Amino acid sequence: MVSFKRLLKQIYRPNPRNLKGAAQDTGTSGSGGNNGGPSASLDSNQPVAPSTSIQRLFPGNNIYNLIEVHVPDNAIVDIVFLHGLTGCADTTFLHKETGTFWPVDLLPNEIDNARVLTFGYDVDVAKLFQPVGQNNLQSHAKNLMNDLARKRENTASVSRKIIFVAHSLGGLVVKKTLALSENSADEHLTQIARHTVGIAFLGTPHRGSDLAPFAKAVANIVKASTKRINANILGVLNRNSETLADVEDSFMTWLRRYPGRCELTCFFEELEFRGIGMVVEQESAYKC
């Protein structure tokens, strides 16, 4: 599996002068850093002493909406992280044993001129796939679009490139966000889709040409959730499969309209979930 370091460099194609102590794209850590010691690699298996604190990044356990977690003075790209159904903004990308929050503790060692943001949202499974109402897929996508557009306007970064890193169903939120942005009548909202240059999907189900496996993958994610779930939710997914189809169709329309604008990289799981097996099969995860 390709390393995150290689992935982000491939998408972003940074100028080597902007990388402090970055290794070549070999999946190994480089040398350098502020203290002259070895820098942490994104795909290193070695424990890393955290340089940040979750409490500092998310004071008062404020994990919802758009939050800046790393803001360098020389930022020229925005990287936005989204959690999935079973996660939160402060835990999905956290290595619990060491307390390492890799978007902040590791990523800047490789790409030092990226502003890093997280988007947290309340995942109410019973409402997520409903066609209307609060806390459904469209409302989360609207919130992400509005929050990100407002943040970029307020920080004079409207024309900055955007990369999304989305886990699980967070990838569906990103897809819906780009569709809403593309079709918006407001110029300040269309800039989100216009400046998105890369998306990393981490275990996100994709439809491909067949809706059935896609709906099954989404259902598996729901079943694997540790949240309390209404027993009828799987039936809701089947009844509202057109909601899932709409997300995929609008996203593919956007991709075809601007070929070559956005680079996609999809990751799939390699370990089975107890009692379920593979939550998102490799075939579904690779149909992006």
Buried (B, 14 or more C-beta within 10 A) or exposed (E): EEBBBBBBBEBBEBEEEBBBBBBEEEBEBBEBBEEEEBBBBBBBEEEBEBBBEBEEBBEEEEBBBBBBBBEEEEBBBBBBBBBBBBBBBBBBBBBEEBBBBBBBBBBBBBBBBBBBBBBBBEBBBBBBBBEEEEBBBBBBBBBBBBBBBEBBEEBEBBEBBBBBBBBBBBBBBBBBBBBBBBEBEEEEBBBBBBBBBBBBBBBBBBBBEEBEBBBBBBBBBBBBBEEEBEEEBBEBBEEBBEBBBBBBEBBBEBBEEEEEBBBEBBBBBEEEBEEEEBBBBEBBBBBB
